Amino acid sequence: EEPYYPLEQQFAKLVLTWYSGDPGDCFFVRYLVELRRVERNWNQLYNEIWKEAPQCNTVLRGAMSCNITEVFVGPEEDYFGRERPTQRITTNTVYDIRITETCVDQLAYSIPLVAYSWVRTNPLPATAPRITLVEAASSRSLAVYLKPGRRNECDFKEWRVEWRYPAGDDVWTYTTTCTPRTKTRCLTKFLPAPD
């Protein structure tokens, strides 16, 4: 039977955990985990070959998990007697994943698992903005001046402004949003009235 798995995603890393099926007549050799990139619109494949994830090829049958941060660049036969080069997987990229249980007898290999297989690595987050100035705009509002951080792979939606009491309270309360990203002055609303 083919293996099946839940997936946890982390920044530029895929943490893959699977459950093996019934081995049948398979004398287990290793799991073969392969990736290939998918177009960002999630409906077209790059014309890319499957690339093996080296962190997964030494896993014992009972272990059934590995962290994927890189893939082999080319097929094993191209590097006979030499170390195969690897490349890192990239952020904000959709990958197609398949996993096969390999056996001594190739006829006993499991069917490659491809269901539930398109996943996206996390985008490189924007760096935090910096507050350059805060001044009173009225008795219940403040003008907050921001300097944006690096955008990286963030598709900007809005600045979200929240406040909290300075006496150690960890509860943040939403007050307003500001757009566009280039707007550096946000006017807060609905701050509590002074005691």
N, C-alpha and C positions, 0 to 999 in steps of 0.2 A: 504494500500500500504506500501511497505517497505521503510524505510528512506534511504537517500543517503547523502554522505558527501565528502568535500575536507579535506585534512589532512596537517597539518603543523607539522614538526618534530623538536624537540629541544633535547639537550643533556639529555639522560636518562629520557626523558619525551615525551609523545605524546600529542599534543593538538588537540583534536578531536572536529570538528564542523559538524553538520549534518542538514539536512533539512527533516522535517517530511512529510510523505505522507498524503493522505486523511484518516482521522480516521475511516471512515466507521461507523460500529456499535460498535467500541471500546470505552468503558468508561475507559479512561487512568489511569494506576496505576503508571508506571515508565518505563524508558528505561533500558534495560538490555544490558550492553556492556561487552563483554567477549574477552579474549585474550588467545592464546596458542603459544608456540614457534615453529618455523620452522627451519629445518636444514640450515646451512650456505649456502649450494649450491642451496637453494630456490626451491628444488623440492621434498623434503620429510618432512613429519611432524614427530616431536618427538612423541612418544606414550604418549602424554600428554593430560589431560582433559582440557576442556575450563575453564578458571578462570575469575571470575567476577571482574571488575574494580570498587572498592567501591566509587571512586570519582564521578562516573557517575550515581549512583543509587538513588540520591536524586534530580536529575535535573527535573525541571518542563517541561511540554510538550512544552511550548513556549521558553524555554531557549536554548535548543539544542546545548550545548557544555560542555565539561569538560576537565580537565587536568589529564592525566593518568600517575601516577608515581609508582603505586603499584597495586597488585591484591590479592584477597583473596586466602589463601593457600588451603582450602578444602571446600567441599559443606556445605551449611548452616545447613543441618540437623545433621551434625556431631558435631555442636557446639551449640545445643539448650540451651538457657539460659546463654550462655557464649559468651564473645567477640571473634569474628572470627579473627585468626591471619592473617597478611598480609605479603607479601614479595615485595621488590622493583623490578621494571622491570630493566633489565640490558642494558648496553651500547653495541653497535655493535651486536645487536640481531635482527633476523627477527621474526616478530610476525604476526600471522593470527588474524584478528579482525572480530567480527560479532556484529551486533547491532539489537536488537529486541524491538519493542514497545509492552509492556505488558499491559493487560487489566484486568478488573474484571472477565470477561468471558474468560477463556483460549482459547476457540474456536475462539475468535476474535483477538488473538495475530497476529502481523504482521509476514510476512515471514522474517526470519533473513537475514539481508544484509551481504553478503559475497563477493560480487563483489568489485574489487578495494580494497582488504583488506590486502594483504601482504605488510608490511612495516618494515623498519629497523630503529632501534634507532641509533643515531650517535655514531661513535666509540670514545673512550677516546683519545683525540688528544695528539700528542707528545708535550713535553715542548720545548720552544724555545732554539735554540743553543746559545752558547755564543761565541763572537768573542774574541779570546785571543791575537791576534797580527795582525797587518796590516803593510806590508812593500812594498816599491816600487820594482817592478820587471822590469819595463822599463818605458819609458816616457809616455806610454799610457796603462799601466797595473799595477795591484796591486796583491800581494799575500795575501790572507785572510786566517788566521788560525782559525779553528772552534773547539769548544768542543761541541759534541752533547748533547742535553738534554735527558730526559727519552723518550724512544720509545713509551711506552704504547701500544695502539692498532693501531698505524700507520703502514701501509704497505709502507715502504720507497720506493720512486721512485728516488728522486734526491735532492741535495742541489740546490736551485735556488738563484743566487746572483743578486741583483739589487743595483743600486746606485741612489743618488739624490744630487742636489746642496745644500750646507749647508745654503744658504741664505733664508730659510723659504719656499722653493719650495716643494710642497707636491707630485710632480710627480716623481714616481719611474721608472727607466729605466732598463730593463733587460740587463744583460751583459753576463752571462754564467751559466751553470749547472755543478755540480760535482757529481760523483759517485765513489765508493760505499759509504755507510753511514760512514764507518770507515775512509774514506779519510778526513783528517783534514786540508788539504791545497788546496784552490781553487785559480786558477789564473784567474783574471778578464780579459776581452777582450773589445776592442772597446771603451775605455773611451775617452772622448773628448780631443782633443789636447789642450795644455795650450795656453792661450791668449798671 
